[in-house]
Amino acid sequence: MKGWERKTLGEVCVVDKRQGIYKGLPYVGLEHIESRTGRFVGSTEPLGVKSSTFKFSPEHVLYGRLRPYLSKVMLPDFTGHCSTEIFPLKPRPELTREFLQYWFLRDATVEQIDATSTGARMPRADMNAVLDLEFPLPPLAEQRRIVSILDEAFEGIATAKANAEKNLQNARALFESHLQSVFSQRGEGWVETTVDQISTNLDSKRVPITKSDRTSGEYRYYGASGIVDYVADYIFDGDALLVSEDGANLLMRSTPIAFSVSGKYWVNNHAHILKFENMPTQRFVEFYLESIKLDEYIRGAAQPKLTQAALNSIPIPIPKSAHARAAIVESIESILAETQRLASIYERKLAALEALKKSLLDQAFSGKLNRGLHG
């Protein structure tokens, strides 16, 4: 690459490793740096801390050294002090902060820094080893050109990702709205029942196996939120509805708490197992449980739990007619299939945009980035 130099990070940055207690200055911890954008999400109000920290200025680049946060990079616009889990690096005159920031965001850089990490419980990057990493340094004019292209491209990517994420949320909201409509507009012939009146509980047949005692195999091993493992044997065969018995997800609902299973499988004691007379009734109950909040039926703060008695007490509104149940389930499944199709499209779009970002960063630091590549 014409005009580019190969130096080490330590040759193009000034690192002041002195620690101190800096009262009267804003504080930045890893939790205050947004991973994807590098935005500061803390307060600029002065804050003193008891432990020693590093001081920084608007000339520095802040970079997280703790393994889970190796891609957290911030360009501060104020003077403050930061956690010792953050490296404050001050670029020398031949290097711009923005070019350095993009270098830190490359997958290749993150992998190199991660390789220097030591410590079993909380692995941290070794600053001396990081400063010895090779740094590709183009002339300042080329740095600014590359940064300009990346800024423009990343802004467009961020907008496209925001749109895709919004569309994904809208698709899921459409399905949830349909569920609410189905269960709130009950027609004639509906009755109120409970789980134990329309299903057979098979909890007594569950068998938990500790991880060390499991033998790997082809059969699914289910827990509270889905498949936990694959084991060599099974204890259930056929259709059933599993409902989470415990875990934070009962309240957070980040994954389904009721899910249909079929075939041969094993279930531990973290999921209730219910057998229904037919699939439309099973699916109807599954969709209904997914559409309502269960907070009032859950006990325990540290370890939320939905007991069998509590599950049995949940009122289930349902058509008396098996034909009506089947028609409702068919309608819901049709909307669900369309929602999943749209979600798949938007998720592929998000993955493609993320891949584009990585590709642009690779091109930028190999001297192959030209205007128009991202258009």
N, C-alpha and C positions, 0 to 999 in steps of 0.2 A: 504494500500500500504506500504510494508515493507520499513522502513527507511525514509519514507516521513514525513515531518512536516507540520502542519497547522499553518501558521502565517498570519499576515496582510501585505499588500503591504508596509505600512509604516515601518514595522519591518525589511524588507529585502532591503529597498532602503533609500538613503539619499536624502532629498529634501531641496535645498537652495532656499527659496522664496524671497530672496533679489532681488530687481530690481535696475537697473542703466542704464546709457547711456554709451554704450560701443563703442567708436569710434575706428577705425583702425582694426576692426575684421569683418570677413564675417557674413552676416545676413541670418537667415533662417526664412521664413514665411510659413504658411500652404500651400501656392501656390507652394512652392519649394520642397514639399515632394510628391512623386508619390504614389497614393493610393495603387496600386496593388503590387508594388515592394519595397516601402520604399526608392527608389533611390532619391538622391539629384539632383534636376534639376535647381538649381540656380547657382550663381557665387560665387567663393571663394575670389573674390576681396574684400578688406576691404570696409565696408559701415557703416556709422554712421546714426542713426535715431533719430528723435526728442523725441519720447516717450520712457518711461522706458521699458527695456526688461530684459530677463533672460540670464545669461551667461552659456555656456556649454563647455564641453571638450570631447575628444574621449572616455572618460569613461562613458558618459551619454547615456541614451536612450531618444529620443525626441518623445512625444506623443501628438497629437492634442486634444484639449479639446472642440472645437466647434462642435455642434451636427452633421453637415454634414460630418465632417472629423474625426470621432472617430476611424476609422481604419487606419489613417495615422500614421505610426511608422517609425522612422529613427534611424539608428546607425551611428552617425557622426564620421568621421575620421579626424576631424580638430577642433580647438577651435574657438568658435564664440559666437554670441548672437542671441536669437530667440524671436519671437513674444510672448507676454504674453498669446496668445491663445494656446501656446505649453507648455507642462510640461517637464522640463528636470529632469529626474530621474537618480540617480547614484546608481547602484546596490552595495550592500555590498559584502564583499569577498566571502560569501557563495552562491552568485547568479551570474550567467553569464548573460551578456547583451543579448546574442542570445536567451536564454531560456525565459527571460523576454519579448523580442520582440514577440516571438511566443504566449506567454500568452495573450498579448494585441490583437493579431489578431483573437482570438477565438470569435465566435458569442456570446457565453455566457458572455464573458468579456465585449464586446461592449455593450450588453444589460444592464449589471449591471452598467456600467459607465453612459450609457444614462439615467438610472433611477435616477441618481444624478443631472441631468441637471436642471438648473433653468433659467428663463428669457423668456419672451414671444417672443420678436423680434429675438434675436439671442441666443438660449439656449446654455449654457456652463456647462460643468461638474464641480461639486464641488470638488476641490482638496482634501479637508479634508475628505470628504465622500469616495473618491476614495482610499485614503491611508488606510481607515478602511476596505477595501474589503479583504476577505479571499484569501490567496495566497498559492497554493500547492507547497511545497519546497522539492524536492528530493535531495539526496546527489549530490555533484558536478559531480561525475563520471556518475551518471544516467542522470543528466542534459545534459552532453556532448554527451552521447549515444543518447538521444532523439533528440537533435539538429542535430546530424549527420544524423540520419534517415530522419528527416524532411527536412534538406537541400537537401539530395539526391532525396527524393520524390518530393519536390517542384520544383527542377530543371527539373526533368523529366516531371512534369505536365506543367511547363512553356513552355517547348519545344513542347509538344503535343498540348497545347493551341495555340501556335504561328502557328503551322502547320494547325490546324483546322481553325483558323481565316484567314490564307492565302488561304486555299481552299475555304472558304466562299467568300472571295473577288474575287477569280478567277471565281467562279460560277456566281456571279453577273456581273463581267466584261464580261463574255462570252455572257450573255443576252444583255448587253448594246452594245457590239460589233455587235451582230446580228441586233439589231435595227438600228444602224448606217449604216450597210451594206444595209438593206432593203430600207432606205429612201434616201441614197446617190446614189444608183444604180438604178435610175428610168428608166423604160423601155418605149417602145412605148405605146401610149394611155394614158399617164399621163397628167394631166392639173394642173395649179396652181389656187387655189381658196382661199377663206377666210371662217372663221367660220360662219359669218352671212349669207353666200350664201348657206350653206349646213345644217344649223340648225335653230331652232326657240329658241330665247332667252326668258326665263321665269322669269327673274330677278324681274319683276314688281309684281310677285305673291309671292315673298318671304316675310316671316313675322318673324322678330326677337322677341324672348321672353327673358327677363332678367331672370337670374337664380332664383330670388326670386318669379317670377310669373309663373314659370313652374310647371305643375302637372305631377308627375312621371307616367309613363305608359310603354307600350310595343313598341311604335314607335320610330324609330331612329331620333335623332335631329342632323343635320349635320351643321358643320361650315367649316372654311377654310381648315382644314387638316383632315377632317373625322368626325366620330361620336363624338359629344360633350356630349350628354345626351340621355335619353329615356323619351319620353313624352306621354301624354294620348290621343293625337289626331294627325292627319296628314293633310297636305295640298297638297301633291303630291302623285300620284299613277301611277306607271309604270316605264319604263326605262328612264334614263337621264344620262348626263355626268355633274359632278360638277367640276368646276375649281376654284382654290383659287383666291379670289379677293384681299386679303391683308395679311400682316404678313411677318415676317422675312424668313419663309420657302420658299417664292417665289424666294429668292436669294440663300439660303443655300441648299435647296432641300434635306433635311434629310428625309422627307416623301413625298409621291406623291402629286403633285399639281393638277393633273387631275385624277378623279376616277369615275368609273361607279357605279350607284346605281339602284336599282329596288324595286318593291313592294310599300308599303305605308310608307311615311316618311315626315319629316319636314325639311326645310332648312332656316337658318338665312341669314342675308345680308352680310356674309363674304365669300360666295361662289357663283359664277355664276352658273346658271342652264340652260343646253342646251338640247333640244329635237331634235333627229335625225330621219330620215325616216326609218332607219333600224339599227340593232345592229352592223353589220360589219362596217358601216360607223362611228358609234359612237366609236367603239373600235379602229378603224384606227386612228381617231383624238386623242383619248386618248393616244395611244402609241406614236404618233408623238409628241404631246406636252411634253410627258415625256422624249423624246429623244433630245430635243433642249434646249438651254439656252434662258431665257426670259428677261435677264437683260436690253436689249435696249428698251423693252416695259413697263418696270416698272418705276414708278415715286415715289419719296419720299425716304429719307434716314432713318429718324427715324421710319416711318411706311410705308414700301414698299407697293405699291398698283398697281394692274393690273386692270385698268378701263375697262368697257365694250367696249368702243371705241378702246382701245389698243388691247384688246383680238380680236376684229373683224378685226384688221389690220394685224394680223399675217398671213403671206402667208402659205397655206397648200397645199403641192404637193400631188396629189391623182389620182389613176387610174380612168378613166371615167367609166370603166366597173364594175358593181356591183359584178360580178363573180370574177374579179381580186382582188377587195378589200377583198372579203370573203376569197380567197385563201391566201392572204398575212396575214390577221388576224389569220387564222388557223395555219399558219406556226409560227407566233410570239407566239401564245398561247401555241403551242406544246413545243417550247424552254422555255417559261416561266414556264410551268408545270414541266419540268425537272430541271430548275434552282431552283424552290421552293422545289422540292423533295431533291435535294442536300443540299440546305440551311437548310432544316429541319434536315437532318442527322448531319450536322456540328454543328448546334445550340444545338442539343441533346448531342453531344459529348462535347461541351463546358460546358453545364450544368452539365454533369456527372463529368467532371474534377473538376469543382468548388465544387461539392458535395463531391468529394474525398478529396479535401483539408480540408473541414470542418470536415469530418469524422476523418481524421488523427490528426487534432488538438484536437478533442474531446478525441480520444484515448490517445494522448500524455499526457493530463493533468488529465486523470483518471487512469494512470498507466497501460494501456493496449496496449501500442505501442511496437510491436516486429518487428524485421527485417523480411522482406519478405511480410508484410501485404500489401505493396503498389506495389508489383511486378505484 
